[in-house]
């Protein structure tokens, strides 16, 4: 049986800027930041393995991957366009207090495209990361 | 094909779209939106349409109607209340745009929704992001938007509202 989700992630336009956004603006913890050298002969040559964890969930590593990882140039270009257009959604982050977290994150310059709103299941807001991935921020009842 | 993606330009258009999504209920001024995104009004409208398949004004009124649908499904409000809550300034323009997009009047929609017994069983963020206001845009044909001055009736009345 499957026991849990340990790794998941999104594509990002710029891993340096994404690392800064997730750690400084969202308050995530930096986990792995490993570069595979261009001289490495095996698979993954030139990749940068970058992961962060939400403060309340250290056993989830959230992967911030470059579109080039595993894709040909044309595919990576298309992915970058779609990212920048704001097509992709990355999931739902949980919080104990949506309105308070909304104020904190907005204060740090995070872009919200929906302010906290009452839903049948809780209070929910929607924001984007610095690449354009959208996330729900939900305080579940 | 080797052209690098202009992600800065796309991100500024995305920022404009996010502003419409967030502030749809307020008076949104396309010229100000264009300036914010670093465009002249004319080029902004064309670029936005090229990327998202609808002019900003069209996108805005679709978003308003989409949000109206949610309120009509979920909230105990009258059609008139919903109309003003989502940013329309007259019941007539609301009803006609609503009917154009949904194939029925707002009150008919509300009556039918009541029969389904409550809100859709999916999270609101999914409704917001996936019931994108663009799904029927392509039906409007290939021709460049001769109505470049946007869905003008809609935009004109909202002009000068925001900074």
Interface residues (C-beta under 8 A of the other chain):
Chain A: X13 X73 X74 X77 X78 X80 X81 X83 X84 X85 X86 X89 X92 X111 X112 X113 X114 X115 X117 X119 X120 X121 X124 X126 X128 X132 X134 X136 X138
Chain B: X1 X2 X3 X4 X5 X7 X8 X10 X11 X13 X14 X15 X17 X18 X21 X22 X51 X52 X118 X119 X123 X124 X125 X128 X129
